[in-house]
Amino acid sequence: MLSIFRGACLICLCILGVAVIVAPLELVAYPIVSKSTGCSWNAGLQWFTCGDGWVGHSIAIVLNLPILFSYAQTFTLFGASAPFGREFTFLLYLFDAIFTLALTYPLLILFARKSGRRSS
C-alpha cells in the first residue's frame, strides 16, 4: 500500500515538475508557441485556449498547468469562490491534491532513509 502511495506521489511530483518547467517557457516563448500551435490567451478568464480537438485540448492543459496550480492554492488557502462552475471547482481541488502529494514525496524519501539507517 505504501508503494502505491509513493508511486502516486512520484507521479504528482512529475506533474508539478512539468508545470515548473512550462511556466518560464510560457513567458519567454509565448509568441512562438501562439503562432505555431494556434493558442491564444484569454485575458478575461486568465486561461489559454488552443482550439477544438484532443490535440488542442492537450496543448491547452500543458500550457495551463502553472495557472491551475496557482488557482488551486489561492482557492483552497483563502477560501475564494470559483466563478467558473462545478467542473472548475473540482479541477482546483484535484490540482491542490496533486500539489500536496508532490510535496509529500520528498518527505517519504527522507523518512524512509532515516528509518532504514536505524534498523541496520
ABEGO torsion letter per residue (X at the ends): XAAAAAAAAAAAAAAAAAAAAAAAAAAAAAAAAAAAAGBBBBAAAGBBBAEBEAAAAAAAAAAAAAAAAAAAAAAAAAGBBBAAEAAAAAAAAAAAAAAAAAAAAAAAAAAAAAAAAAAX
